[in-house]
Amino acid sequence: MPAGSNQSILSGGKNIFLIGFMGSGKTHWGRIWAEKYQLNFVDLDELIEERQGTSVAHIFDTNGEEHFRLLEKDALHSCEKLEHSIIACGGGTPCFFDNLDWMNQQGFTIFLSCEPPEILRRVSLEKDKRPLFSKLNPEEFLDFIRAKLAERQPFYDRAKYHLTPAELNDTSLEQFI
């Protein structure tokens, strides 16, 4: 559901930044929409991995979250040169530094919301790729998701547009472009 104006989100070469908790579908839908609307697609975590030559999980394990967040900010800001692109951001990206304000200045943010039980279902299928889960027992996952989501929600709520799982399909962007 739009939280902003009726202006096309792609006017003037603006980019689309997908934000939301891990497992909310940012990469999945970003790839689908980029292909459908012939836009460029960037997954911020994949960009960081390519630049660093290692996985996000390994960066977290060896250098810590603070180091990762600096790499993430640099990767995000390198997207400034892009136009007509969809950028799938990490779940914490909007919560650090000036990232959310920067994204809203550079383009349009779309928050893909998802309820904790559904997030748990999705991320438990690939928890080895989720560095924040690497140290938790399966019983702790749902409590962790709820707490982290509550912490991040004020940032997610500042996105220009919000979409729920019921609103996500291959034509979801048509209401904006």
Buried (B, 14 or more C-beta within 10 A) or exposed (E): EBEEEEEEBBEEEBBBBBBBBBBBBBBBBBBBBBEEBEBEBBBBBBBBBEEBEBBBBEBBEEBEBEEBBEBBBEBBBEBEEBEBBBBBBBBBBBBBBEBBEBBBEBBBBBBBBBBBEBBBEBBBEEBEBBBBBEEBEEEEBBEBBBEBBEEBBEBBEBBBBBBEEEEBEEEBBEEBE
